[in-house]
Amino acid sequence: MEQAEKFVVLLRHGIAHPRGTKPEEERDLTEAGHRRMKEVARGLANLFPKATRLISSPLIRCTQTAEWVEKAYGGRLELETSDDLRPDGDRSSLRKLIDATRSRRIILVGHEPYLSEAIAMESELKKGGCYGVRVSREGLTLEWMLPPRALRRIRS
């Protein structure tokens, strides 16, 4: 049976406290990170309204980012976590996670440079930025990349 094409948004977590200020597992979003992610999440919900699955790295800065996405979708998406999205994870795990997910419209919240490396991008997403990726049997195809500023403007 042929696998259906999917569309995945790879979202980088929002602005977190700097490295070294807290243990890596405890680095959470700053006040500005929360404020901006609330706006980014609204923009994402307007841009990608038919998302059916929300999966996040278990690190707190990602789950806090995903909680804003969950709110922006009015509770239609239930936040799940996956160790496959941890920053120290195996890059091939991302494709395995996508393939194992039955949903066809997925939002994955994770870290850099993991997200960019997983789709062979040489640039790095800004915090709160995202890639729109078409997933087919042939592979992952980048369709668009949006910085957080653009997503905040879409929020209406």
Beta strands, then each sheet from edge to edge (+ up, - down):
strand 1: 6-12
strand 2: 53-56
strand 3: 79-81
strand 4: 105-110
strand 5: 130-136
strand 6: 139-146
sheet 1: 3+ 2+ 4+ 1+ 5- 6+
end
